[in-house]
């Protein structure tokens, strides 16, 4: 089973930039036996905060975003305003692209884990930093738009969020039932555990 097979949090030892991971630790501290620094195991039962769903697909009037469709800061702000929620310090922001609904309707994963995908633009990094969120997660395998925007670096938003910000990044979250519930009662904030 590949490690990208289910809902997950990326550890702060998941990606490296210039041989370093978050807090300047050397990449050689990670091996097939695990991470000696920045292991995800330390968070296994410790993530509890206010959650906010930003249903970007619904905001844009679509069932789902198309592969390669980027989500920009204006989209995030516009969606929050439409849902009547404010993003606060320490929040877990869940971002629905609708990609899970797409694979279910098509009854095929297609190139879900490796092909083009909707997701956050690299310009969303400043938005995440300014809002001081504790975590962000999407219903895609990469969280960021693929192909990567104008960069020679694969997954540049991962590098910014994990290596430089220490932000908790979640992938492959099934947000469909939550999105239906939020739309039904108009409440897009909740306790996230």
N, C-alpha and C positions, 0 to 999 in steps of 0.2 A: 504494500500500500504506500503510495507516495505521501510525503509529509504535508502536501497541500490538499488533503482529501476531505477535510471537514472544517467546521467553524473553529477558528483559532485566534489566539493573540500572537503577534510576532514578539519574540523576546528582544531585548536591547542588544542581544548578541547575534541577531539574525542577519544583519548586513554590516559591511565595513566600508570605510572610506580612507584611502591612503594607509591601509594596514591597521586602522584603529576602529574601535567600536565606541559606544557611548561612554563618556567620562574619560576618554583617552586610553582605554585599555587596549592592549595589543591583541590582534586577531588570533595569535597563536594560543590564547587562553581558551579557545574553542576547538574541540576535536570531536571525533566520533563517540567519545565518552561523555560529552556534554560541555557545558560552559562553566568555567571556573569563576567567571564574573558575568553579571547581567543575565543570569539564567531566568527563564520564565517560571521555573518551579517556585520561586519565592512569592509569586502572586497567586498561587493556586486557589486560595480561599480568601483573598484580601481585596477584591475589587467590589466596592459598594459606593455608589454615588448617585447623584441625580442624572437621569438619562433624558435625552431629547432626541426624537426622531425627526429628521428632515427628509420628508418624502419628496425628493427632487422629481421623480417621474410624475407624480400626481401634480406637483407644482407646475410642471411644463405641459400638463394636459395629455400625458402619454401613458401607455401601459408599461413601457420600459424605455430607457435610453438606448440608443443604438451603439454598437461597438465603435470605439474611437471617439465617442461624444464626451467632451470635457465638461466638468462642473467648475464654475468660476465663483469667486467670492460674491459677486452680485447675485448669483443663483442661490447661494447659501443664505445671504441676507434677505433676499426676496421671499424665499421659502419660509424662513423663520417669521417674517412679518405676516405672511399669509396665514400661517398656523397660529399666530398670536403667541409666540414663545420668544423668550430672550435666552441667548446662550450665555452661561455664566462660568465663572472661574471654577475649575474642577469638574465640569460636566463631562459625561460620556456622550458624544454626539454620534448618533447612528444615522447613516446616510443611505437611503434606499434609491437604487438606480432602477430596480425592477428586473434585474438580470435573472434572478431566481424564477420569477414569473415567466420570463421568456423561455428558459430551458424547460420548464414544466409544460408550457403550452406546446412547445415544439416536440416534446417527449424525447429530447436529445440534449446531452451536454455539449455536443459539437466541439468547438475549440475553446470552451469555457476556461479551462485551465491552461492557458498558453497562447491564446490568440488575442486579437484586438478586443478591447473591453472599454465600456464606459467607466468613468471615474473622475477623481479630483484632478484638476489642473495643478501644475506645479505652483501656480500663483496662489493657490489655497494655503500654502505653507504660512504665509504672513498672516492670513485670517486665523488659522489655528493657533499661531503664536500669540497674536493680539488678544484673542478671546481667552487665552490661557486654559484651554480645555485639558482635561487629564487623559482623555482617550478619544479615539475616533475609530469607527468601524463602518464597513460597507458590506453589501451583499455580493461583491465581486472577489475574485481571487487575488487581486493586486491592490485594491483600494484606489489606485491612481489610474488615470486614463492611459490606455495602450493603443497604438504605439506611443511611447514617451514623447513628450513635446520637445522638439528642437534640441535634443541633448544627445551627446555621444555616450552618456551614462545610462545604463539600464536602471529603471526604477529610481529616478532622482528624488522623488518625493519621499521614498523610503529612507534614503540617505539623510535628507534634511530632518525628517520627523524622528527617526530612530537614533541615528548617530549624533546629530547636533542638538536636537531638542529633548530627547528622552521621552517622547510621546508614545503612549501605548497605542498600537495600531492593530485593529482587528480585521479579519478577512473571512469571507464566505459565511457571513451571518444571514440566516434566513429571516428576513424582516417582513414577510408577506402577512402573516397573521397579526403581528403588531401594527402594521400599516392599516389593515382593515379595522382593527379596534380603535385606533387613533382617529381615523376618518369618521367612524360611527359616532363617537362621543365628542369629537372636536378637541380632545386633550392629547397633546403631543409631548407631554413631559411625564416622567414616572421614576420610580426607584429602580435603579439598575444594579443588579447583583450578578 
